[in-house]
């Protein structure tokens, strides 16, 4: 016991100095202040970790704190303040700031005084509307300054690229407690755009870049057009840096037009990538990709790729032409030979396809295309369980639409997404059948707090194959459920009807849903709890009494651009022979 007391006493001795230098406010704030104003002043005044040593030091700190308090009061519209720095009696002396904020000043009238030639009437109207200062509102300094920025942006958006703000005049009237700003704006002249001056150290063809400009010669300058050209070039992914900017006024041509400068720094012309994976069910897999950038001088990408794994092995080539024939439209062609091995079927074949994707905004798009596959599928015949091999030629068309109104493509916290995919298909060979494969999915994200630390995410997916029974449709085209992107808690293809030997049969109807609670604990770490459901119908609509339900929890680690997710899930009502749990590791949210 004596030794224990000695240890406690020593610990207290070591802790005492630490307690003595604990942070404390730089000065004590006194006066009748509302809670938010007092908090703003205390944060501005700040803290110190060294105690006051004498009255001179205390007075110096009080004066510094008074200056900080005055800055806050003026920024919040309190111009009739009385701020007195002082030092408390007694020892040790303490810095004190006594504050009487006085009456808050309100916004009066606001005006724009044009310096030099005034802009056109529509630009003047837009500038006045952009002020956004309502008489009678709090006369905060930040709002007065922000209004000036909005005015400049509004004028520049109407073609006055050289608009600048000269020193503004703000009248603070102590008679009627008002703040009345007058903004002195030099609009400059109306700017009309010329063509492009292109600087590049690479292979890009200038004619192709000129075709991307969202304006024609003589159009009035619009900063969003200049920014759009920069975004179109960056979206191709073949440039390290892209800069698009209006030339200075002295570059104006004899016709009164201003060129736009485009500077490009191209990435390395070739890259080689490789990766490896391991799955407890399927073993090891390796991937390799060789990519050639900008071979045709129009931001194109040519890739040769190979993948070897137990489930899916393939080799192929892809060619992507961004902004094909028009901006925001990408042509992608590919060819591949493949071998797929799953519990439900085996398939070996070769195929070619061509898709055109039209983008609407950063993440919404519409894709349409065609494909041709020559394949042999191996499956078991229902009833007899005899091997069934089919040599097929499959001609497919595609219409795929995604509307994305979420706030982040990889880690959404607000908004929604809606996608639909239609695949009219004709198969000929050992079986002749035209059919339509249709899938629709909707997701919704709801933040439960302002910082989006807690989010509820929901997903519903439904599919239907029209004009084909489960035995007529090739096994590779049927619906299956189960796995990390489907119903967690069940292995791949494990949800749905099965043959007598327990082989997944697949179906022509599909239903899936997910409900997930995501909680961010720190800047890097978070967790999730989820419930997934799914069902597959082989001969009629999904019977919801056959729903497979999986539940689980997960850990999230934020990489900055997206989270790594580690999920563990189990079937809610586990059947005999089913694994007790499944583990999933991936990048990005599950949906």
N, C-alpha and C positions, 0 to 999 in steps of 0.2 A: 504493500500500500504506500509506504514511504517513497519507493522508487517511482510509483505512478504519479504521486503528488509533485515530485521533482520535475517530471516530464511535463506535466500540465503547467507548472509555474514557468518553466523555460519557454514553452510555446507561447504563453501569455506575454512574456517579455519580448519575444521576437515580433509578436503581432502588434504590440503597442505603438512602435514607430510607424507602422503601416497605417494604423488608424489615425495617427496624428497628421499625416499628410494626405488624408482623403480629400478628394475634390470638394470645393465649396463655391457658392456663387461669388462672382467678382465683387458684387455689391448687393446690399439689401434694398429691395424696391418697396417703397412706401407710398401710400396714396390710394384714393378710391378709383379703381380701375376694374373694368369688366374682365371676366375670366380669360377670354381669348386675347385681349390686348395685353393683359399682364403676362400671359404665357409667351406672346411674341417678344415682348421686351426682355423677359428673363432669358429666352434663348439667344437673343442678340447680345445681351450683356455677357453671357457665358460663365464659365467656371475657371477657377485656378486651383492648382494643387500645392501651392506654397502659402503658408499663413502670413498675415501682415506682421511686419517686424517693428514698425514705428508709425507715428501719426502722419509723417510726410508721405510714406508709402500708401497709407490708407486714403489720404486726400487725392493722391495721383490716380488711384484706382477709381475713386468715386467720380472724378472728372471724366475719365475715359468711359465709364459706364453711363454717365449722363449724356455724352455725345452719341453713344449707341442708342439710348432711349429716344433722344430727339430724332434720330434718323427713322426709327420705327414710327413715332408719332406722326411725322410729316408724311411718311409713305402711306399711312392709314387715313390721312385727311384731317389730322388734329394740328392746326396751325396756331391756335390760341393757347398753347401749352405754357405751363410754368414748371420748369425742371431745375431743382436745386441740389447740387452735390454737397455732401456734408460728411462729417466724421462723428461717430457716436462717442458719448462720454464713457469713461471707464477704461479698464485694461483687460485684454488688449483692445486697441481701438478698431472699430469696424467701419468700412466705407458704406455710406448710405446715400440713396438717391430718392428725394421726395418729389413726387410727380402729381401735378394737377393737369389732366389732359385738356380741360376746357371743352368747349363745344366742337363737335365734329363739323367741318366745312363740307358743303354739298356742291355738286357740279352745277355750274350755271350754263351759260350759252357757250357753244364751241363753234369755231369758225376756221376756214381755210383761206389764207391769203396767198394767192398765186404770185410767185416771183418770176418776172419775165412774162413770156407769152403763155396765156392760159391754155389748157388742153381743150379738146372738143367738148361739146355740151354733154355727151353721154359719159365721157370720162369724169367730168366734174360731178355729175349726178352720182356715179358709182363711188367716187371719193367721199362725197358727203354721207352716203349711206354706210360706207365702211367705217366711219368714225365710231358709231355704236355707243356714243356717250349720251345717256339719258339725263336731262336736267332733273336735279333732285336726288340723284344717286350719290353715294359716298365719293368724296373727292380724292380717291386713292391715287398716289403718284404712279403706281404700276399701270393702272388703267389709262391714265393720260399718255404715258409713253407708248403703251401697246397700240393705242388708237393711231398714233403716227405711223407705226409700221403697217397697219392695215391700209391706211390711205396710200402709202407708197406701193404696196402690193396690188391694190385695186387699179392704180394708174398704169403700172407696168403691164398688167394683164390686158390692157386696152391699147398696147402698142408703144407706150412711152418708156422705153427701156432704160433711159438715162435719168429717170426721175430721182431727185434727191431731196432730202429734208434739210433746210437751213435752221439755225437756232430758233426754237419756238418761244413764244411769249405766253406766260401763264400769270394771270392776274389773280392774286389771292386777296379778296376783299374782306377786311375785318369788320366792315359795317354791316354787311348782310350775310357774312359767313359763307361766301361762295368761292368756287375755283373755276375760272373761265379761261380755257386755253385757246390760243390762236396759233395755228400751224402754218409755217412759211414753207411752201412747197414749190420747188423749181421743177416743172414737168419736163422741160426740154422739148425736143421735136419728136413728131411721130416717126417711128422707125418701120421701114418696110424691108423685108428679107430678100437677100440674093441667094445664090447657090452656096455650095460647101467648099471650103478650103481644107483639104484632107492631108494629114500628116501621118504616115505609117511606116514602120520599119519591116513590114511583113508582106504577105502575099495577097491581101485583100484587094479586090478590084474596085477602084473608085466609082465606077458606073453603078455597081450594085449598091454601094452605100448611098449614093444620090437617090436611088429609087426608094430608099427607106424614109426619106425626109417627109414629114407629115404636112408640108406646105409647098406651095409653088412660088416661083419667082414673082415678087411684087406683093405678096401677102403681108398684112400687118403683123408685126412681131407679137408673138404670144409665148411667154416663158414656158407654158405647159407643152408647147410643141417642141421646143428645144430639149426639155427634159425627157419627152417621149422618145425622141431619136436616141438619146443616150441610153434609155432603158432598153430599147429594141436591140441595140448593139450588145449591151451587157447580157441580155437574156440568152444570147447564142452560146455563151460559155466558152468561146474560143479566144477571148481577150483577157489579158491580165489587168489592164486599165483602159478606161474609155473616158475621154473628156470632150464635152460638147459645149461651146460657149460662143456668145455673140462677139464679133470683133469690135475694137474701140471705134469711137466716132470718126477718127481720122482715116479709117479704112473705107468710109462711104464712097461708093462708086459715083461716076458722073451722072448716072441715072437716079441717084439718090437712094441706092439700095445698100444694105449692110450684109456682108457675107457672114457665115457661121463656120467657125473652126472646129474640125473634128480631129482629135489626136488619138491614135490607137497604138497600144503596145500588145503585141500578140504573144500568147502563151507558147510554150515549147511545141514544136510541130508534131511530136509523137510522145505517147506515154504507154507504159506497160504496167498493168496492174495484176495483182494476184491475191487470192484469199483462200482460206481453208475453213472448214466448219466440221462440227461433230454433233451428231444427234444420237441419243441413246437408243432410238429405234432403228435408224437407218445407217449408222456408222459415219465414216469420214466422207468428206466431199471436198473437192478443190475446184477453183475457178481461175481462169486467166483471160485477160482482155488486152488486146493491142489496138490503140486508137491513133488515127491520123487526122489532124485538124487542118481545116482550111486548104485542102488539096486543090479544090476548084476555085479558090479565091472568093468565096461567098459565104464564109463562116460555116461551111459544111463539116460534118463529122463522119468519118468512115471507121468502123470498128470490126475487128475479127475477135470472136469469143469462143471459148470452150469451157465446158463444165462436165465434171465426172463425179457421180455420186451413185449410191445404191438406188435411189428413187428416180432421179432425173439426170440423164446424161445427154449432152447435145453439143453441136458445133455449128457455128453459123457466122453470118456477116450482116451488118446493118449500115445503112446510109441514111443520114438525116440532113435535110436541106431546110434550115429555118428561113422564115419570111419568103416562102416559095410562091412566086407569082404575085403575091401581095403581102403586106406587112401583117404580122401576127398569125401567119399561116405556115405550118410546118409539114413537109412531106417526109415520111419515113418509110423506107422499104427494107425488107429483110428476107433472108433465106436461111434455112437451117435443116439439119438432119438430127433426129432425136430418138431416144429410147427412154420410155417411161415405165417404171415398175411400181405398182401400188398393190395394196391388198385386194382391191376390187377388179383391177384389169392390168394388162400389159399392152403397150402400144409402141410400135416402131414405125418410123416414117420420115418423110421429108416434106417441107412446105415452103411456100413463098407468100408474102403479103405486102400490101401497100396501104398506108393510112394517111389521111390528111387531117390535121388537127387545127382547128380555128379557135384561138384564145380570145376570151372576153375578160379583160382584167388579168391580174397576176395568176389566179388559180382556177378560174372557171373556163370551161372549154367545151367544144363540140367536135367529135371525131367521127369520120365515116371512112370506110375502106372496104377492100376485098381481100380474100385469101384463097389459096389453093393448096390442098394437102393430099398426098398419096400415102396411105398408111395401112398397116395390118394390126388389128386389135385381137387380143386373146382374152377371153373371159369364160366363165362357166355358165352353161345353160341352166336356167331355172327349172327346178323339178328333177331333172336327171343328173345334174351336176357334171354333165359331159363337157369336155373342152369345146369351145365355139370360137373359131377363127374367122375373121372377116377381112377381106381385102377391099378397101374403100377409096373412092375419090371424093373428097369433100370440097365443095365450093361454098364459101361463106361470104356474107356481107355483114357490115357492122355499122351501127349508129349508136354512139355513146355520148351522153350529155352529163356534165357535172356543173351544178350551180353551187358555188362556195361562198357563203356569207359569214364564215367564221373569221376570227381575228388572227389565226396562226395556222399554217398548213401542217406543222408537226406537233404542236402542243396547244391546241385550241382551248380557250376558256370561256368564250362567248360566241353566240351566233349559231348557224345551222348550215347543213350541207344536204343537197338532194341530188341523187344520181339515178339515171336510167340507162339500161344497155339492151339493145335489141339486136339479135343475130339471126336474120333469115338465112337458112342453110339448106343445101341440097346435097344428099349423099347418093352416089351411084356405085355399082359394083356388085358385090354379093347381096347387098340390100339397096333398094331404091326408095328414098323417102325425102320429101320436102317437109321442113318443120321450122318453127320459130322458137328461139330460146330468149326469154325476156327476164330481166332482173332489175329490181328497183331497190334503192336503199336511202334511208333518211337518218340523219344524226342531228342531235341538238345538244347545245352546251349552255349551262346556266351557272353563272357565278353567284355565290351566296354572300359575297362580301366585296367591298370596293377594290381591294388588292388582288382579288381572284385567288386567294389562298385556298378556298374550298370551292370545288366545282362538281356539279352533277352532270354526267354525260350519259346520253341515252342513244341507242341505235336500234333500228328495225330494218330487216332485209327480207324481201320476198322474191321468189322466182317461180316461173312456170314454163314448161315446154308444151307448145301447142302443136297438135297434129302428129303425135307420136306416142306410142306406148313405151313403157320402160324397157321392153324387150326389143322394140324396133330401133330405139335410139342407141347409138354406140355407147358403150360404157364410159368412154372418155368424155362424152358430152352430157352425161346425166348430172344431177345435183347430188352433192354429198355434204355432210356437215361434221364438225368436230375438229379441234385443233386450236392453235393460238390465235388465228384470225377469225374464228368461227364460234365454237362453243368450248370454252376453256374448261378443263376437267376431264375431257375425253380425248383420246388419240385421234390422229388424222383419219377421216372417213368413218369414225366409229359410231356416229349417230345416224339412225335410220334403219330401214329394213335390211335383213340379211338372208342369205341363202341357208339351206339346211346345214351346211358345213361352217357356218358363221362368217362367210365371205360377205363384205358389204355389197349390196345390190344396187344402191343408188335409187334415184327417183325422178319424177317429172314435176313434183311440187317441192318448194322449199320455204321454210320460215325460220328466221333467226331473230333474236333480240338480246340486247345487253343493257344493263344498268350499272353505272360505275360511279362511286364516290371517290374523288381525288382530293387529297389534302396535302398542301405544301407545309412542311415543318420548318425548314430553314431555306436559305437561298439555294442550297444544293440538294437537300434531301426531302423526300415526301413519301407518302404511302397511298394505297388505293384499296378499296374493297368493292367487289363486283359480284353480280349474278348474271350468268348467260343462260339462254334457253335456245333450243333448236329442235326442228323436226323435219323429216323428209317423207313425202308421200309417193308411193310407187304406182298406185292405180287411181287415186282420186285426191281431192283436196286434203291438206294436212289435217290429221286428227290430233287436236290439241291435247287429248288425253295421253298421247304418246310422246309428249314433250320431254326431251332430255334437259335436265337442269344441272348446271355446274356453278359452284360458288367458290370464291377464294379471296386472297389478299395478295398485295404486291408491294414492292419497294421501288421507288423512283429516284434516280440520281441525275440531276440536271447537268448536261454537258455544255449548256449555254445556248445551243441552237435546238436541242431536243433532249428528252430524257432517255436514259437507258432504263428499261423496265425489267424487273425480275418478278414473275408471277408464279404463284403456286395455287392450284385449284383442284377440287375434288367433286365427283358426282354427288348430288344431293341424295339421290336414291340409287345406290350402286347395285348393279346386277352381278350375279355370280360370274366370275371370270374377268370382270373389268378391273383395270388398275385402280389402286386406292387414290392416287393423285397424279397430276401432271405438272411439270415445271417448264416455264417458257422464259426465254431471255431474248430481248429484241431492242432495237432503237426506235424511238417514237412511240406515241400513245397507241393503244390497241385499235382505236378508231377516232 
